[in-house]
């Protein structure tokens, strides 16, 4: 009945009944007549996923159903889609700490404070084994604008906050240049633990795999559901692909607003660390200028 009423997934808060055989929703309205058509494959997947002990299973199923009906009837054929990967993870999900997904650790319908406390105990993928700590998002819990990066860096891992290292300094400078107050924003990452390789005394960033992005995705989804931003800014290609899709290309598609299910205005730009990695001063200046220009569009939106 939620689907027929046109209620989007972000507006639903799920809770288990005492028997735990189906979710109970506050404020349900009588279902109107009519039906929707979904692939037979989804019905079988839904039956199996519903048997999972994962408390987020109903949210995952409804998000998938919503996208099948409203976005892409062939969604289930895209094995690389993060939502499809998360649905499939319910079918073979192991217990907490066995490296499948963060979903069992995410309290359904929680606010940011509860999510942050729960995140500190997350062992949903192997990245927690070597990182110093989980680095959860920081900022205004009623922020109009949310910025999403890739993952914490060395300093973020040590300090427990996003964008506090060299890339954070670049970001702060760019935000100030366009008149955005970081205190009024919410800043987070698609992956919450630092992935790195050791080279002597240095810890060198490694790009997270698609499976690691999918494993950590429940935290990002929960943050966005709690905040419900008007504008969502993806910092870098990894965050953009996690939010917008695998077809996104940063050099081609940056600086363009598009509606996503997470925010009516979603835009991607270069990650501040890309500025630091520029081959020379000229390239660094060019990348910084493009970052500022894209953020200026956000400030003016």
C-alpha positions as CSV (number, residue, x, y, z in Angstrom):
1,X,0.0,0.0,0.0
2,X,2.9,2.3,0.5
3,X,3.9,2.0,-3.1
4,X,0.4,2.6,-4.3
5,X,0.2,5.7,-2.1
6,X,3.4,7.0,-3.7
7,X,5.4,7.1,-0.4
8,X,9.1,7.2,-1.3
9,X,11.5,4.9,0.7
10,X,13.2,7.9,2.5
11,X,9.8,8.7,4.1
12,X,9.3,5.3,5.7
13,X,10.4,4.2,9.1
14,X,10.3,0.5,9.7
15,X,9.9,-1.4,13.0
16,X,9.5,-5.1,13.7
17,X,6.4,-6.5,15.3
18,X,6.7,-8.8,18.3
19,X,6.4,-11.8,16.0
20,X,9.0,-10.4,13.6
21,X,7.2,-12.0,10.6
22,X,6.4,-8.7,8.9
23,X,7.1,-5.0,9.5
24,X,4.6,-2.8,11.3
25,X,4.2,0.8,10.0
26,X,2.7,3.7,12.0
27,X,0.0,5.6,10.2
28,X,-0.7,3.2,7.3
29,X,-3.7,4.1,5.1
30,X,-6.1,1.6,3.5
31,X,-4.7,0.4,0.2
32,X,-6.5,1.6,-2.9
33,X,-7.4,-0.8,-5.7
34,X,-4.9,-1.5,-8.4
35,X,-1.7,-3.3,-8.7
36,X,1.9,-3.0,-9.9
37,X,3.9,-5.3,-12.1
38,X,7.3,-6.5,-11.0
39,X,9.7,-9.2,-12.4
40,X,9.0,-12.7,-11.1
41,X,12.7,-12.7,-10.1
42,X,12.0,-10.0,-7.5
43,X,9.2,-12.1,-5.9
44,X,11.6,-15.0,-5.3
45,X,14.3,-12.7,-4.0
46,X,11.9,-10.9,-1.7
47,X,10.7,-14.2,-0.3
48,X,14.3,-15.3,0.5
49,X,15.4,-11.8,1.7
50,X,12.4,-11.6,4.1
51,X,13.7,-14.6,5.9
52,X,16.9,-12.8,6.7
53,X,17.6,-11.7,10.3
54,X,18.8,-8.4,9.0
55,X,16.7,-5.6,10.6
56,X,17.2,-3.5,7.5
57,X,15.7,-6.1,5.1
58,X,12.3,-4.4,4.8
59,X,13.9,-1.1,3.9
60,X,16.1,-2.8,1.3
61,X,13.2,-4.6,-0.2
62,X,11.0,-1.5,-0.4
63,X,13.8,0.6,-2.0
64,X,14.3,-2.1,-4.6
65,X,10.6,-2.4,-5.3
66,X,10.3,1.4,-5.6
67,X,13.2,1.6,-8.1
68,X,11.8,-1.3,-10.1
69,X,8.5,0.5,-10.5
70,X,9.6,4.1,-10.8
71,X,13.1,4.0,-12.2
72,X,14.2,0.8,-14.0
73,X,12.1,-2.3,-14.5
74,X,15.3,-4.2,-15.5
75,X,17.2,-3.1,-12.3
76,X,17.8,-6.7,-11.1
77,X,19.9,-7.5,-14.2
78,X,22.5,-4.9,-13.1
79,X,24.8,-6.9,-10.8
80,X,27.0,-3.9,-10.2
81,X,24.2,-1.7,-8.9
82,X,24.9,-1.0,-5.2
83,X,21.2,-1.5,-4.3
84,X,21.1,-4.9,-6.1
85,X,24.3,-5.9,-4.4
86,X,22.8,-5.0,-1.0
87,X,19.7,-7.0,-1.8
88,X,21.8,-10.0,-2.8
89,X,23.8,-9.7,0.3
90,X,20.7,-10.4,2.4
91,X,20.4,-13.9,0.7
92,X,23.8,-15.0,1.9
93,X,24.4,-12.7,4.8
94,X,26.7,-14.0,7.6
95,X,26.6,-12.9,11.2
96,X,28.2,-9.7,12.5
97,X,31.9,-9.5,12.0
98,X,32.1,-12.0,9.2
99,X,32.7,-9.3,6.5
100,X,29.4,-9.2,4.5
101,X,27.7,-5.9,5.2
102,X,27.2,-3.1,7.7
103,X,23.5,-3.6,7.5
104,X,23.1,-5.7,10.7
105,X,24.8,-2.9,12.7
106,X,22.5,0.0,11.4
107,X,19.6,0.7,13.7
108,X,16.5,1.2,11.5
109,X,15.0,4.7,11.5
110,X,17.6,6.1,13.8
111,X,18.8,9.7,14.1
112,X,22.4,10.7,13.6
113,X,23.3,10.5,17.3
114,X,22.1,6.9,17.5
115,X,23.7,6.0,14.2
116,X,27.0,7.4,15.3
117,X,27.0,5.4,18.5
118,X,26.1,2.2,16.6
119,X,28.7,2.9,13.9
120,X,31.5,2.8,16.5
121,X,30.8,-1.0,16.9
122,X,30.7,-1.8,13.2
123,X,32.7,-4.8,12.0
124,X,30.6,-5.2,8.8
125,X,33.7,-5.5,6.5
126,X,37.3,-6.3,6.9
127,X,38.5,-2.6,6.8
128,X,37.8,-2.2,10.5
129,X,40.6,-4.6,11.3
130,X,43.4,-2.2,10.4
131,X,41.9,1.2,10.7
132,X,42.2,3.1,14.0
133,X,38.5,3.8,14.2
134,X,35.2,4.3,12.4
135,X,35.0,7.8,11.0
136,X,31.4,8.9,11.0
137,X,30.0,12.0,9.4
138,X,30.1,15.4,11.2
139,X,28.1,18.6,10.9
140,X,24.7,20.1,11.2
141,X,22.0,17.3,11.6
142,X,19.6,19.6,9.8
143,X,22.0,20.6,7.0
144,X,20.5,21.7,3.7
145,X,23.7,20.6,2.0
146,X,25.6,17.2,2.5
147,X,29.1,16.6,1.2
148,X,30.1,13.0,0.6
149,X,33.7,12.0,0.0
150,X,35.3,8.6,-0.7
151,X,36.9,7.5,2.6
152,X,38.9,8.8,5.6
153,X,42.5,9.6,5.1
154,X,45.4,9.1,7.5
155,X,44.7,12.2,9.6
156,X,40.9,11.5,9.6
157,X,41.6,8.0,10.8
158,X,43.7,9.3,13.7
159,X,41.4,12.1,14.7
160,X,38.1,10.4,14.1
161,X,36.5,13.2,11.9
162,X,36.1,13.6,8.1
163,X,38.2,16.1,6.1
164,X,40.6,17.2,8.8
165,X,43.8,16.5,6.9
166,X,45.4,18.1,3.9
167,X,42.4,17.5,1.6
168,X,40.2,19.0,4.3
169,X,42.3,22.2,4.2
170,X,41.8,22.4,0.5
171,X,38.0,21.9,1.0
172,X,37.8,24.5,3.7
173,X,39.6,27.0,1.5
174,X,37.2,26.3,-1.4
175,X,34.1,26.5,0.8
176,X,35.2,29.8,2.3
177,X,35.9,31.2,-1.2
178,X,32.3,30.6,-2.3
179,X,30.7,31.6,1.0
180,X,29.7,28.2,2.4
181,X,30.0,27.8,6.2
182,X,31.2,24.4,7.0
183,X,29.5,24.5,10.4
184,X,26.1,24.6,8.6
185,X,27.0,21.6,6.3
186,X,27.1,17.9,7.0
187,X,30.3,16.1,5.7
188,X,30.8,12.4,5.5
189,X,32.3,9.6,3.4
190,X,31.0,6.7,1.3
191,X,33.3,4.4,3.2
192,X,33.8,4.9,7.0
193,X,37.1,3.1,7.6
194,X,40.6,4.1,6.2
195,X,41.9,1.6,3.6
196,X,45.6,1.8,3.2
197,X,48.9,0.0,2.6
198,X,51.9,0.6,4.7
199,X,55.1,1.8,3.1
200,X,57.7,2.2,5.8
201,X,56.2,4.5,8.4
202,X,53.7,5.9,5.9
203,X,50.1,4.7,5.4
204,X,49.2,5.2,1.7
205,X,45.6,5.5,0.6
206,X,44.0,2.7,-1.4
207,X,40.8,3.1,-3.3
208,X,38.0,0.9,-1.8
209,X,36.7,-2.0,-3.9
210,X,33.1,-2.0,-5.1
211,X,32.3,-4.7,-2.5
212,X,33.6,-2.5,0.3
213,X,31.5,0.4,-0.9
214,X,28.5,-1.8,-1.0
215,X,29.3,-3.1,2.5
216,X,29.4,0.4,4.0
217,X,26.5,1.8,1.9
218,X,23.9,1.2,4.7
219,X,25.6,3.8,6.9
220,X,25.6,6.4,4.1
221,X,22.0,5.6,3.3
222,X,21.0,5.9,6.9
223,X,22.8,9.3,7.2
224,X,21.0,10.7,4.2
225,X,17.6,9.3,5.3
226,X,18.1,11.0,8.7
227,X,19.1,14.4,7.2
228,X,17.1,14.4,3.9
229,X,19.3,17.2,2.3
230,X,18.1,19.5,-0.4
231,X,21.6,19.4,-2.1
232,X,23.9,16.4,-2.1
233,X,27.5,17.0,-3.2
234,X,29.7,14.1,-4.3
235,X,33.4,14.8,-3.8
236,X,35.3,12.7,-6.3
237,X,34.5,9.8,-8.7
238,X,34.1,7.1,-6.1
239,X,31.4,9.0,-4.2
240,X,29.7,10.0,-7.4
241,X,29.5,6.4,-8.7
242,X,28.2,5.3,-5.3
243,X,25.4,7.9,-5.4
244,X,24.8,8.6,-9.1
245,X,25.9,5.3,-10.7
246,X,28.7,3.5,-12.5
247,X,28.2,5.5,-15.7
248,X,29.4,8.7,-14.1
249,X,32.6,10.2,-15.3
250,X,34.1,13.0,-13.2
251,X,35.8,14.9,-16.1
252,X,32.7,14.7,-18.2
253,X,29.8,15.1,-15.7
254,X,31.1,17.3,-12.9
255,X,29.2,20.5,-12.1
256,X,25.8,19.3,-13.3
257,X,22.8,19.0,-11.0
258,X,20.5,16.0,-11.3
259,X,17.7,14.6,-9.1
260,X,18.5,11.4,-7.2
261,X,16.4,9.6,-4.6
262,X,18.6,11.0,-1.9
263,X,18.3,14.7,-2.8
264,X,16.4,16.8,-5.4
265,X,19.7,18.4,-6.4
266,X,22.7,16.1,-6.6
267,X,26.0,17.3,-8.1
268,X,29.6,16.0,-8.2
269,X,32.9,17.7,-8.3
270,X,36.6,16.9,-7.9
271,X,37.8,15.5,-4.6
272,X,40.0,18.0,-2.8
273,X,42.8,15.4,-2.8
274,X,42.8,15.4,-6.6
275,X,44.0,19.0,-6.3
276,X,46.9,17.9,-4.1
277,X,47.8,15.1,-6.5
278,X,48.1,17.4,-9.5
279,X,51.2,16.8,-11.6
280,X,52.4,20.4,-11.3
281,X,51.3,23.8,-10.0
282,X,49.4,24.6,-13.2
283,X,47.3,21.4,-13.0
284,X,46.7,21.9,-9.3
285,X,45.5,25.4,-9.9
286,X,43.2,24.2,-12.7
287,X,41.7,21.5,-10.6
288,X,41.2,23.8,-7.7
289,X,39.4,26.3,-10.0
290,X,37.0,23.7,-11.2
291,X,36.3,22.6,-7.6
292,X,35.5,26.2,-6.6
293,X,33.3,26.7,-9.7
294,X,31.3,23.6,-8.9
295,X,30.9,24.6,-5.2
296,X,29.9,28.1,-6.3
297,X,26.9,26.5,-8.1
298,X,26.0,24.8,-4.9
299,X,26.2,28.0,-2.9
300,X,24.0,29.8,-5.4
301,X,21.4,26.9,-5.7
